[in-house]
Amino acid sequence: MAGWQGKVVVVTGGSAGLGRQLVEAFLATGATVVVVGRDRDRLAASVTETAAAASGKAADRDRGQRLVGIAADVTCQADVERLFSEVGSRFGRADVLVNNVGRSTRGLAVETSPDEFQQLWELNFLSAVRCARAVFPWLQRERGHLVNIGSLAAKSAARYLGGYPATKAALAAYTQQLRLEWAELGIHVMLVCPGPLRRDDSGARYDAEAAGLPAEARRPGGGVRLKGLDPQWLARRVVRGCERREPEIVAPAKARLLFALQQLSPAWGDWLLGRMTGGGRGFRDP
């Protein structure tokens, strides 16, 4: 798309999962994409594979030239400063930042230690704060886009997710505040709250962390009864959300009904959430 040509998109956590699909989706628009990952070897392999994916297509002949990998740990302030210094040296601009890096977990809230909360806080929340602060001058100059990848758990905390919902809820609040404060500057700020994504390891990913917890704790979203989202579809939806300058994406959209109900009646909301994530055990009927 002509509107994206010459623009620079930075995607954290871009070497695997949804991050990699976001890289693909923005590359398809004609933008230059900076892929950020902590593991150098994994990052290099991902960039090489992504660049080669359409090497036989004339339309993507410059694909490899529009794809750059930069290794950085976005929980480290020095690494964030180095990352955006390199972006500035190479391109002199950044039009989009996608704060995608993050991690879910399993556990009872009361059994989650302060140290475990702190680790998730650094990764799921403070990494976005560091990167948003670093990229702000460019976004203001280019009237660009800040995209924070949250979760349904940012809006509605389910059981057995350890410190994950609290850190994603903080990200949601921070995103809304930036959206209000940056609107008059022409910066588009968008929160993306997806349900569980389709993964090959969905059934066994949390076996170790969920030991001793009910069976639903091992399932995506802590047992939420939702069909896994296609990460390719979601990545394309994020690009479209940027083009439309939407404030928020919730997927599936029907989850908004739960969020609204919880605001109107926490008791009904808790009851419904219990039914959606394991039959309602532990919840009283309202």
C-alpha positions, 0 to 999 in steps of 0.5 A: 500500500502506497500509504505505508511506503517509506514508513518504519515500524518497530515490533518488539517480541517480533521473532515468534508467535503473534509478533512474527505475524505482525512483522509479516503483515506490516511488511506486506504494506510496503513498510520497513519493519524493525524486528526486536527480540532478546535471543540473537540466534532466534531473531536472526533465524526469524528475520532470514526466514521472513525475508526469504518467504516471498523471494520469488515474488516480483512484488516483494523483491525488496522485502529483505531490504525492508526488514531489519533485526535488532537484538535488545532486552526491552526490560533493560533501559540501556538496551532500549536506549541502544535500540532506538539509537540504532533505529535513529541512525539507520532510518531517522524516524519511527512511524509505528511502535508495536509493544508486543513482547509479553508473557502469560503464566499460571498460578493462584494470585495469593501464591504468586510471589512479589518477585514473580509479579515483578518479573511480569511487571517488567516484561508486560508493562514497564517494557512498553513504558520504556519503549513508548517514552523512547519513541515519543518524539518520532511519533509526535513528528510523524503523527504516528501510531503506538500499538500496545498488545494487551489481552482479554485479561486486561479487561477481565481477570480470570482465575489461575493466571498468576500475575498476568491479569494485573500487569495487563490491566496496568497496560490497558490503563496506561494506554488509555491515558496516553490515548487521551494525552497524545490525541491533541498531538496527532498520535494514534494510540491503540490497545489490542485485547485478543483472546487466546491465539491458536498455537500448536502447544496450546494443550500442554504449554502450562502443564508445569506451572498449573500442577495442582490447579484445576484442569482448566488452568492448563487450557488457553486463557485459563479455560476460557471457552473461546475458539483460538484466534488465527494470529495471521488474521489478528495481525492484519486486523492490527494493521487495519486498525492503524489505518483507521486509527481505531482506539481499541480492538477486542477479539472476539468482539463478543467479549465486550458484553462480558466487560459491560456486564462486569461494570454494571454488576460485578456479581453477575460478571463473576458468575458469567466468567466462572461459567465461561472458564470451567463451569462456575466452580468457586462462584456463587450464583448471583 
